[in-house]
Amino acid sequence: MESSKPMETPLASNWMKENVTSGGVVEAIIYKQLVGSLMYLVNTRPYMFYAVKKLRQDMVKSIKLYWKETKHVLRYIRGTTLHGYHP
């Protein structure tokens, strides 16, 4: 993720419109650990609460669409750490 392109928003605006049945399943434990880490991060970045809440609601279904959006959040975090804090 170090060489990934930083994002300007925590979540893509149209991510829930994608077909959730078209993707495969990802490793549930890794997905849950990553979302858990993001939940901890919300304590210091409360403006990310909505994005993390949406990902947390779907922790039971660890499909590629949710994994893709979780990586989007990580790229957003990368962009905020590179360019300074800006909610």
N, C-alpha and C positions, 0 to 999 in steps of 0.2 A: 504494500500500500504506500510505501515511501515515494515511489515514482508516479503515483496516480495524480490525476488532474484534480485540483481542489474545486469544491462546489460552493456556490453562493447561498444555497438554501439547505436546511436540514433534511427536507423530504422533497421528492419530485411532486409537482402539483397534480399529475395525472396517474400516479402509481397504482391507485386502487381500481382504475378502469381497465387494467390489463387482465387477461384471463388467468385466473389463479390455478386452473386445472391443466394448463399447458406445460407448466414446468415440472421438473422432477423434485424429489425430496432431497434435502441436504442433511448433514449430520446434526441431529437434534441437540446433542450435548454441547457442541461447539456454538450453535446458534443461541442456545439458552445462556451459555456463559458470556457471550458477547453482549446480548441484550441486558444481562445482569450487570455487566460492567458499565454499560451506558446508563442504566438506572442509577448507579452510584455517581456517575459523572453529573447527573442532573442536579445533585446537591450544590455543585459549584457553578453550574450553567443552567439556571432555571428556565431560560428562554427556549431550551431544547426539550422541555417537558412534553409538549404535544407530539413531537416526532417519536420520542422514546415510548410514550404511552401507546401510540398506534402500533409500534412494533411489538410491544409487550402484550397487547391484546391478542396477538396472533402467535404467541409463543408455542402453542400446542401444535400448530400447523407449520412445521419447518420446511417450507417449500422454497424453491429457487427465487421466486418473486420477492419474498420477504428477506432472503439473504442478500439479494441485489440491493434492496432499499437500505438494509443495514450497512452495506458497504458505502452507499451514498452518504449516510450519516457520518461514517468514518472519514470520507473525503471532505465533508463539510468541516469536521473538527480539524482536519489537517490544514485547511484553508484559514481557519481562524487562528491557529497557532502560528502559522507562517506570517500572517499579516497583522497580528495583534487581535485582541479581544474586541469584537463588535457584535452585539446582539441584534 
